[in-house]
């Protein structure tokens, strides 16, 4: 005899669509860091409540374990000119190849920047050179970088590069973005996009959380170009995430193990922390293993969470892998209803927008 037969429902990307007026897409951070609104969503009932982000310590409880991503954004956009000719050129550094001073990058104009093409970037008396040394799919190139004076390429990138604001922010980066597009707990350089749920935290909020008995630990996931990657398939299950580098220390793994065994809530700050935590190995006895490597985990409805019981997140793009992740935790209907409420109430969306607490 055959065992029971279960049909796995097909989930369409179009199921995660919603209408968002353009004026709700935040183009700038709030006047003061932490001055955001916070929509609290009860993932069991779908009830929502409206708060400000400074209320967060009162919405959590003693013993909760908060997991943040301590990655640091670097100025990955290089704007300069082609050599010879002097036409405008852009080089968006995606990730290092592992070889010294070679990067996978997106370049523009791609049709003119083929094997052997050279670019030059200059600002404030610093100069950085690039040459295309490899061609890849989807407009990607491998580029070799060097300086005239032998100073480090890393220092030149930091001096010359521009903050890689997301494409839905329709303005050039400003000096203030170097601070505001960075979390207060950023430590490990390596991301081309901020883990934006962390942008709301301030030192006073972190202090209040600690005084309330809420533990905080960090993981590192270097956010790659996949954070901007649109979902181009029709079925959710057919989407593939790009791999991103993560590191989780023994200390953080031990804290996760203790929280799990003691029945305390693990609340992740952002989709990047969520994906990192859910990528970890949990032994049969409940021990969470530390680790480092690459994760391409795609969390969507149907995912069985091993560790995460709540999260803090921003409001995400329609049909994006990020809204699918939040829906995996809170349920698609609850999330879309909450988004409809957020639109009606004028919440600010995306990277510099307001926040949502899912518990």
C-alpha positions as CSV (number, residue, x, y, z in Angstrom):
1,X,0.0,0.0,0.0
2,X,1.0,3.5,-0.6
3,X,1.4,5.9,2.3
4,X,-0.6,9.2,2.6
5,X,-0.2,11.5,-0.4
6,X,0.1,15.2,0.2
7,X,-0.2,17.9,-2.4
8,X,2.3,20.7,-1.9
9,X,0.5,23.9,-2.8
10,X,2.1,26.0,-5.5
11,X,2.9,29.5,-4.3
12,X,3.1,32.2,-6.9
13,X,5.3,35.3,-6.7
14,X,2.2,37.3,-7.7
15,X,0.7,36.3,-4.4
16,X,3.1,38.7,-2.7
17,X,2.1,41.8,-4.7
18,X,0.6,44.9,-3.1
19,X,0.0,48.5,-4.1
20,X,2.5,51.1,-2.7
21,X,2.2,54.8,-3.6
22,X,5.5,56.2,-4.6
23,X,5.4,59.0,-2.0
24,X,5.7,56.4,0.8
25,X,9.1,55.2,-0.4
26,X,11.5,56.9,2.0
27,X,14.2,58.9,0.2
28,X,16.0,60.0,3.3
29,X,16.4,58.7,6.9
30,X,14.3,60.3,9.7
31,X,15.6,63.6,11.1
32,X,17.0,61.7,14.1
33,X,18.2,58.1,14.2
34,X,15.6,56.0,15.9
35,X,12.8,58.5,15.1
36,X,10.9,55.8,13.2
37,X,7.5,54.4,13.7
38,X,7.1,50.8,14.7
39,X,4.1,48.6,13.7
40,X,3.8,45.5,15.9
41,X,2.2,42.5,14.3
42,X,0.9,39.5,16.3
43,X,1.8,36.6,14.1
44,X,-0.8,34.3,15.7
45,X,-3.9,36.6,15.4
46,X,-2.8,39.2,12.8
47,X,-3.6,42.1,15.2
48,X,-1.5,45.2,14.7
49,X,-0.6,48.0,17.1
50,X,1.1,51.3,16.4
51,X,4.2,52.5,18.3
52,X,7.4,54.4,17.9
53,X,10.7,52.6,17.8
54,X,11.8,53.9,21.2
55,X,8.9,51.7,22.6
56,X,10.8,48.5,21.6
57,X,12.2,47.7,25.1
58,X,8.6,47.8,26.5
59,X,7.4,45.4,23.8
60,X,9.9,42.7,24.5
61,X,10.3,40.7,27.7
62,X,13.1,39.8,30.1
63,X,15.0,36.8,28.7
64,X,14.5,37.5,25.1
65,X,17.6,37.1,22.9
66,X,18.1,39.7,20.3
67,X,20.3,38.8,17.3
68,X,21.8,41.7,15.3
69,X,24.0,41.7,12.1
70,X,27.2,43.5,12.8
71,X,28.3,43.8,9.2
72,X,29.6,47.1,8.0
73,X,28.8,48.7,4.6
74,X,31.7,49.9,2.5
75,X,31.4,52.6,-0.3
76,X,31.1,50.1,-3.1
77,X,30.1,52.5,-6.0
78,X,33.0,53.8,-8.0
79,X,32.2,56.7,-10.4
80,X,34.8,57.8,-12.9
81,X,35.9,57.6,-16.6
82,X,36.9,55.1,-19.2
83,X,40.4,55.0,-20.6
84,X,41.1,56.0,-23.3
85,X,38.3,58.4,-24.3
86,X,37.2,59.8,-20.9
87,X,33.5,58.7,-21.2
88,X,31.7,58.2,-17.9
89,X,32.1,54.8,-16.2
90,X,30.7,53.2,-13.1
91,X,32.0,50.1,-11.3
92,X,29.8,48.6,-8.5
93,X,32.0,46.3,-6.4
94,X,29.9,43.1,-5.6
95,X,32.4,40.8,-3.8
96,X,36.1,40.1,-3.8
97,X,37.2,37.0,-5.7
98,X,39.7,35.8,-3.1
99,X,42.7,37.0,-5.2
100,X,44.4,40.1,-4.1
101,X,42.6,43.3,-5.3
102,X,40.3,41.5,-7.8
103,X,36.6,41.9,-7.5
104,X,33.4,40.7,-9.2
105,X,31.7,43.9,-10.2
106,X,28.8,45.4,-12.2
107,X,30.0,47.9,-14.7
108,X,28.4,50.6,-16.8
109,X,28.3,51.0,-19.8
110,X,28.7,47.3,-20.1
111,X,28.9,47.2,-23.9
112,X,32.0,49.3,-23.8
113,X,33.7,47.7,-20.8
114,X,34.8,44.4,-22.1
115,X,38.0,42.3,-21.5
116,X,41.0,44.6,-21.2
117,X,39.0,47.8,-20.8
118,X,40.3,50.3,-18.2
119,X,38.7,52.8,-15.9
120,X,40.0,55.5,-13.6
121,X,38.4,56.9,-10.5
122,X,39.7,60.0,-8.7
123,X,38.6,62.2,-5.8
124,X,40.3,64.3,-3.2
125,X,43.8,63.7,-4.7
126,X,43.3,59.9,-4.5
127,X,43.3,57.8,-7.7
128,X,42.2,54.2,-8.3
129,X,42.6,52.2,-11.5
130,X,40.6,49.3,-12.7
131,X,40.9,46.9,-15.6
132,X,38.4,44.3,-16.7
133,X,40.0,40.8,-16.6
134,X,37.0,38.6,-16.9
135,X,33.5,38.5,-18.4
136,X,30.4,36.9,-16.8
137,X,26.7,36.6,-17.2
138,X,24.2,39.4,-16.4
139,X,26.7,42.2,-17.0
140,X,29.2,41.2,-14.4
141,X,32.9,41.5,-14.8
142,X,36.0,40.6,-12.8
143,X,38.1,43.7,-12.4
144,X,41.6,44.2,-11.1
145,X,42.2,47.3,-9.0
146,X,45.4,49.2,-8.2
147,X,46.7,52.6,-7.1
148,X,49.4,54.8,-8.5
149,X,51.3,55.3,-5.3
150,X,51.2,51.8,-3.9
151,X,48.8,52.7,-1.1
152,X,46.2,50.1,-0.3
153,X,43.2,49.6,-2.6
154,X,41.0,49.3,0.4
155,X,41.9,52.7,1.6
156,X,41.4,54.1,-1.9
157,X,37.9,52.6,-2.1
158,X,37.0,54.1,1.2
159,X,38.2,57.5,0.1
160,X,36.8,57.5,-3.4
161,X,33.8,55.3,-3.3
162,X,30.1,56.3,-2.9
163,X,27.6,54.8,-0.5
164,X,25.7,52.1,-2.4
165,X,22.1,53.4,-1.8
166,X,19.4,51.1,-3.2
167,X,18.0,51.9,-6.6
168,X,14.6,53.0,-5.3
169,X,16.3,55.9,-3.5
170,X,16.1,58.4,-6.4
171,X,19.0,60.7,-5.4
172,X,22.7,60.8,-5.2
173,X,24.4,59.7,-2.0
174,X,25.2,62.6,0.4
175,X,28.0,62.8,3.0
176,X,25.5,62.1,5.8
177,X,24.7,58.7,4.3
178,X,28.1,57.4,5.3
179,X,26.8,57.5,8.9
180,X,23.1,57.0,8.5
181,X,23.3,54.0,6.1
182,X,25.3,52.2,8.8
183,X,24.1,50.6,12.1
184,X,25.5,51.8,15.4
185,X,26.8,48.2,16.0
186,X,28.5,47.8,12.6
187,X,31.9,46.2,13.0
188,X,32.9,43.8,10.2
189,X,33.4,45.5,6.8
190,X,32.0,43.7,3.8
191,X,28.5,44.6,2.8
192,X,27.2,46.5,-0.2
193,X,23.9,47.2,1.5
194,X,22.9,47.9,5.1
195,X,21.0,45.4,7.2
196,X,18.3,48.1,7.4
197,X,16.3,46.9,10.3
198,X,19.3,47.7,12.4
199,X,19.4,51.3,11.3
200,X,16.7,52.2,13.9
201,X,18.7,51.3,16.9
202,X,20.4,54.0,19.0
203,X,22.7,53.7,22.0
204,X,19.8,54.8,24.4
205,X,17.6,52.0,23.0
206,X,20.4,49.4,23.3
207,X,20.9,50.6,26.9
208,X,17.2,50.3,27.7
209,X,17.1,46.8,26.2
210,X,20.0,45.7,28.4
211,X,18.4,47.2,31.5
212,X,15.2,45.3,30.7
213,X,17.1,42.0,30.8
214,X,17.1,41.5,27.0
215,X,20.3,39.8,25.8
216,X,22.0,40.9,22.6
217,X,24.4,38.9,20.5
218,X,25.8,39.4,17.0
219,X,26.2,37.4,13.8
220,X,27.8,38.6,10.6
221,X,26.3,38.3,7.2
222,X,27.9,40.4,4.5
223,X,24.9,41.6,2.4
224,X,25.5,41.1,-1.3
225,X,23.9,42.1,-4.5
226,X,21.2,39.6,-4.0
227,X,19.4,42.0,-1.7
228,X,18.5,44.0,-4.8
229,X,17.9,41.0,-7.0
230,X,14.4,40.9,-8.3
231,X,12.5,37.6,-8.2
232,X,12.2,36.8,-12.0
233,X,10.3,33.5,-11.8
234,X,6.6,32.9,-11.5
235,X,6.7,30.2,-8.8
236,X,8.3,31.1,-5.4
237,X,10.0,27.7,-5.1
238,X,11.9,28.3,-8.4
239,X,13.8,31.4,-7.1
240,X,17.4,31.0,-6.1
241,X,19.3,33.3,-3.7
242,X,22.8,34.4,-4.2
243,X,25.3,33.0,-1.7
244,X,26.5,35.4,1.0
245,X,29.3,35.0,3.5
246,X,28.4,34.6,7.2
247,X,30.2,34.0,10.5
248,X,28.7,33.0,13.8
249,X,30.9,32.8,16.9
250,X,31.0,30.1,19.5
251,X,29.7,32.7,22.0
252,X,26.6,33.5,19.9
253,X,26.0,29.9,19.2
254,X,26.1,29.1,22.9
255,X,23.6,32.0,23.6
256,X,21.3,30.6,21.0
257,X,21.6,27.1,22.5
258,X,20.7,28.4,26.0
259,X,17.7,30.4,24.8
260,X,16.4,27.4,22.8
261,X,16.8,25.0,25.8
262,X,15.2,27.5,28.2
263,X,12.3,28.3,26.0
264,X,13.2,31.9,25.6
265,X,12.4,33.8,22.4
266,X,15.0,34.4,19.8
267,X,14.2,37.7,18.0
268,X,16.3,38.5,14.9
269,X,17.0,42.0,13.7
270,X,16.4,41.9,10.0
271,X,16.1,39.3,7.3
272,X,19.9,38.9,7.1
273,X,20.1,37.9,10.8
274,X,17.2,35.6,10.3
275,X,18.7,33.8,7.3
276,X,22.0,33.5,9.2
277,X,20.5,32.0,12.3
278,X,18.3,29.6,10.3
279,X,21.4,28.5,8.3
280,X,23.1,27.1,11.5
281,X,23.3,23.4,12.3
282,X,21.3,22.3,15.4
283,X,22.4,19.0,16.8
284,X,20.0,16.3,17.9
285,X,20.5,17.4,21.6
286,X,19.6,21.0,20.7
287,X,23.2,22.4,20.6
288,X,23.6,25.1,18.0
289,X,26.9,24.9,16.2
290,X,28.9,28.0,15.4
291,X,30.1,28.3,11.8
292,X,31.3,30.4,8.9
293,X,30.9,30.0,5.2
294,X,28.3,30.7,2.5
295,X,24.6,30.6,2.8
296,X,22.0,30.8,0.0
297,X,19.1,29.9,2.2
298,X,15.8,31.1,0.7
299,X,13.1,31.4,3.4
300,X,9.6,31.4,2.1
301,X,6.2,30.1,3.3
302,X,6.5,26.5,4.3
303,X,9.9,27.0,6.0
304,X,10.1,25.3,9.4
305,X,11.9,27.7,11.7
306,X,14.5,26.0,14.0
307,X,15.4,28.9,16.2
308,X,13.7,32.2,15.2
309,X,10.4,33.1,17.0
310,X,10.2,36.8,16.2
311,X,11.9,39.5,14.2
312,X,12.3,43.2,13.7
313,X,12.2,44.2,10.0
314,X,11.5,47.1,7.6
315,X,8.7,47.2,5.1
316,X,9.8,45.4,1.9
317,X,9.2,45.6,-1.9
318,X,6.3,43.8,-3.5
319,X,7.1,40.4,-4.9
320,X,10.5,40.4,-3.2
321,X,12.3,37.5,-1.4
322,X,12.2,39.6,1.7
323,X,8.4,39.9,2.0
324,X,8.3,36.2,1.4
325,X,10.6,35.6,4.4
326,X,8.5,37.7,6.7
327,X,5.4,35.9,5.4
328,X,7.0,32.5,6.3
329,X,7.1,33.7,9.9
330,X,3.9,35.6,10.2
331,X,1.7,34.2,7.4
332,X,1.1,35.8,4.0
333,X,-2.4,37.0,4.8
334,X,-1.4,38.6,8.1
335,X,1.6,40.3,6.5
336,X,-0.3,41.7,3.5
337,X,-3.1,42.9,5.8
338,X,-0.5,44.6,8.0
339,X,1.1,46.2,4.9
340,X,-2.3,47.5,3.8
341,X,-2.7,49.1,7.2
342,X,0.8,50.6,7.0
343,X,0.0,52.1,3.6
344,X,-3.3,53.5,4.9
345,X,-1.5,55.0,8.0
346,X,1.3,56.5,5.9
347,X,4.2,54.4,7.2
348,X,7.5,55.0,5.3
349,X,8.8,52.0,3.3
350,X,12.1,50.4,2.4
351,X,15.6,51.0,3.6
352,X,15.2,54.4,5.2
353,X,11.6,53.7,6.2
354,X,9.8,52.6,9.4
355,X,10.0,49.2,11.2
356,X,7.8,46.3,11.9
357,X,8.0,44.0,15.0
358,X,6.7,40.5,14.4
359,X,6.0,38.4,17.5
